[in-house]
Each structure stands twice: as C-alpha cells, then as structure tokens.
C-alpha cells in the first residue's frame, strides 16, 4: 500500500508559507471596541504536505492572544479548509475558495447569541503582500466590515 499524496490544489497555499505581519483596524461592535490589530503569523508545512500550520500571535485593543490554525484541502468537497483554535476560547471552522488573486474563507460564528455568517477575504497584491478584510452578515447578503488591513511577508 502506498502513502497518500497531497492534492495538487494544496500548492496554492504555498503563497502563505513563511512569516507574515498583519496590521489593520477593527471597528467597534459586539466583537469588541475599535482599535488597531497587529498579528504575526508563522506558517509552515506539516510533514507530509497535507496541512499548512499557522501559529499566530496578536495584539488588539482588548489585549494579546495567540492561535494555531490548519489550512488544507478537501478533494471530495473541492474546497480549502481552515480550522483555528485560539486563546479566546474559539474554535473556528471555515471553507475557502480561490478565484484569480482573491481567496474567500466562509464560515459561521455566534455573535450576541445569534449565528452569524463570516467571511475572511484576502486579495493578493504581490508575492510579499496582501490586503485582508473580515466581514459579518446576518442574512448572507448584506455584509459589514469588522476588520481590514494589509499583510506583509517578513521572511
């Protein structure tokens, strides 16, 4: 029996490997007060090449935190996967698609005791930078931007 091989779609995640500095602004709302966000992501491939591990440290207006996430690809569903666990007690699960230079990760979270749709959008600007925004929606049609900024590759 041969070991399984990573799906070719996983090569698209190579872009995110390395160390990235994310800087942006959060808007005030149920998720917290307005303020600056600074985050460092240290991303490397897990042995076998099936998952990109993202280790994050962040500072927001309410304090500091950390998280670990696993990016992969589900060939049966033909979607990218994102599973994050962080120091805020959150377990975040999203599905991703890529079209040209834009990645969109969609999921759901509980905000003010209601299930809210989420969207993390990444627009690649160059091999070493991308814009990002995080959005929420009650109906999946009207979206509000919660956070936006720019990421720069450090190494």
LOMAR-169596 format. One record per residue (C-alpha): x, y, z; residue number from 0; chain; residue in one letter. Coordinates in nm, 2 decimals. Layout:
N
   east  north     up seq mol type
      X      Y      Z NUM   A    A
...
END
This chain:
155
   east  north     up seq mol type
   0.00   0.00   0.00   0   A    X
   0.14   0.34  -0.09   1   A    X
   0.11   0.65   0.12   2   A    X
  -0.14   0.91   0.01   3   A    X
  -0.02   1.21  -0.19   4   A    X
  -0.13   1.57  -0.12   5   A    X
  -0.38   1.71  -0.37   6   A    X
  -0.23   1.94  -0.63   7   A    X
  -0.45   2.22  -0.51   8   A    X
  -0.25   2.24  -0.19   9   A    X
   0.03   2.41  -0.39  10   A    X
  -0.18   2.72  -0.39  11   A    X
  -0.13   2.75  -0.02  12   A    X
   0.25   2.78  -0.07  13   A    X
   0.19   3.16  -0.10  14   A    X
   0.11   3.18   0.27  15   A    X
   0.41   2.98   0.39  16   A    X
   0.67   3.19   0.59  17   A    X
   0.63   3.47   0.84  18   A    X
   0.37   3.74   0.78  19   A    X
   0.30   4.07   0.96  20   A    X
  -0.07   4.17   0.95  21   A    X
  -0.16   4.53   1.05  22   A    X
  -0.51   4.67   1.04  23   A    X
  -0.81   4.84   1.21  24   A    X
  -1.10   4.68   1.39  25   A    X
  -1.44   4.86   1.40  26   A    X
  -1.64   4.88   1.73  27   A    X
  -1.92   4.63   1.77  28   A    X
  -2.04   4.32   1.96  29   A    X
  -1.70   4.17   1.90  30   A    X
  -1.52   4.45   2.09  31   A    X
  -1.41   4.81   2.08  32   A    X
  -1.25   4.98   1.78  33   A    X
  -0.87   4.98   1.76  34   A    X
  -0.56   4.86   1.59  35   A    X
  -0.47   4.49   1.53  36   A    X
  -0.12   4.37   1.49  37   A    X
  -0.06   4.00   1.42  38   A    X
   0.23   3.78   1.33  39   A    X
   0.17   3.45   1.15  40   A    X
   0.44   3.19   1.13  41   A    X
   0.33   2.94   0.88  42   A    X
   0.50   2.61   0.78  43   A    X
   0.40   2.29   0.61  44   A    X
   0.33   1.99   0.83  45   A    X
   0.53   1.68   0.75  46   A    X
   0.35   1.51   0.45  47   A    X
   0.24   1.83   0.29  48   A    X
  -0.13   1.80   0.36  49   A    X
  -0.16   2.09   0.60  50   A    X
  -0.01   2.44   0.64  51   A    X
   0.02   2.51   1.01  52   A    X
  -0.03   2.88   1.11  53   A    X
   0.09   2.99   1.45  54   A    X
  -0.04   3.34   1.53  55   A    X
   0.03   3.60   1.80  56   A    X
  -0.19   3.91   1.80  57   A    X
  -0.25   4.23   1.99  58   A    X
  -0.59   4.41   1.98  59   A    X
  -0.74   4.69   2.18  60   A    X
  -0.85   4.44   2.45  61   A    X
  -0.52   4.27   2.49  62   A    X
  -0.29   4.00   2.35  63   A    X
  -0.37   3.65   2.22  64   A    X
  -0.25   3.35   2.02  65   A    X
  -0.38   3.08   1.80  66   A    X
  -0.30   2.79   1.58  67   A    X
  -0.47   2.70   1.26  68   A    X
  -0.45   2.43   1.00  69   A    X
  -0.51   2.51   0.63  70   A    X
  -0.58   2.21   0.40  71   A    X
  -0.78   2.10   0.10  72   A    X
  -1.08   1.86   0.09  73   A    X
  -1.07   1.70  -0.25  74   A    X
  -1.42   1.54  -0.20  75   A    X
  -1.58   1.88  -0.14  76   A    X
  -1.33   2.06  -0.37  77   A    X
  -1.28   2.34  -0.11  78   A    X
  -1.00   2.46   0.11  79   A    X
  -1.03   2.41   0.48  80   A    X
  -0.94   2.63   0.78  81   A    X
  -0.96   2.51   1.14  82   A    X
  -0.84   2.76   1.41  83   A    X
  -0.82   2.73   1.79  84   A    X
  -0.72   3.04   1.98  85   A    X
  -0.66   3.18   2.33  86   A    X
  -1.00   3.35   2.32  87   A    X
  -1.16   3.00   2.35  88   A    X
  -1.28   3.00   1.99  89   A    X
  -1.28   2.70   1.76  90   A    X
  -1.32   2.85   1.41  91   A    X
  -1.40   2.64   1.10  92   A    X
  -1.42   2.78   0.75  93   A    X
  -1.43   2.67   0.39  94   A    X
  -1.22   2.85   0.13  95   A    X
  -1.22   2.92  -0.24  96   A    X
  -0.97   3.10  -0.46  97   A    X
  -1.05   3.29  -0.78  98   A    X
  -0.76   3.46  -0.96  99   A    X
  -0.59   3.67  -0.69 100   A    X
  -0.87   3.66  -0.43 101   A    X
  -0.92   3.40  -0.15 102   A    X
  -1.26   3.39   0.03 103   A    X
  -1.30   3.19   0.36 104   A    X
  -1.66   3.15   0.47 105   A    X
  -1.80   3.02   0.80 106   A    X
  -2.03   3.09   1.09 107   A    X
  -1.98   3.22   1.45 108   A    X
  -2.20   3.30   1.74 109   A    X
  -2.22   3.68   1.79 110   A    X
  -2.46   3.82   2.06 111   A    X
  -2.62   3.47   2.09 112   A    X
  -2.70   3.46   1.72 113   A    X
  -2.54   3.25   1.44 114   A    X
  -2.37   3.50   1.21 115   A    X
  -2.21   3.43   0.88 116   A    X
  -1.84   3.52   0.85 117   A    X
  -1.62   3.60   0.56 118   A    X
  -1.24   3.65   0.55 119   A    X
  -1.13   3.79   0.22 120   A    X
  -0.76   3.80   0.10 121   A    X
  -0.66   3.99  -0.21 122   A    X
  -0.31   3.92  -0.32 123   A    X
  -0.12   4.23  -0.42 124   A    X
   0.23   4.09  -0.48 125   A    X
   0.44   3.79  -0.38 126   A    X
   0.50   3.96  -0.04 127   A    X
   0.18   4.14   0.04 128   A    X
  -0.20   4.11   0.05 129   A    X
  -0.50   4.31   0.17 130   A    X
  -0.74   4.14   0.41 131   A    X
  -1.08   4.21   0.55 132   A    X
  -1.31   4.03   0.79 133   A    X
  -1.69   4.07   0.74 134   A    X
  -2.01   3.96   0.92 135   A    X
  -2.36   3.91   0.79 136   A    X
  -2.69   3.81   0.94 137   A    X
  -2.85   3.71   0.61 138   A    X
  -2.55   3.62   0.38 139   A    X
  -2.64   3.92   0.16 140   A    X
  -2.56   4.24   0.35 141   A    X
  -2.21   4.24   0.49 142   A    X
  -2.04   4.47   0.74 143   A    X
  -1.66   4.51   0.75 144   A    X
  -1.53   4.43   1.10 145   A    X
  -1.16   4.45   1.03 146   A    X
  -0.94   4.54   0.74 147   A    X
  -0.57   4.58   0.68 148   A    X
  -0.26   4.47   0.50 149   A    X
  -0.02   4.18   0.54 150   A    X
   0.35   4.19   0.45 151   A    X
   0.58   3.89   0.43 152   A    X
   0.87   3.91   0.66 153   A    X
   1.07   3.60   0.55 154   A    X
END
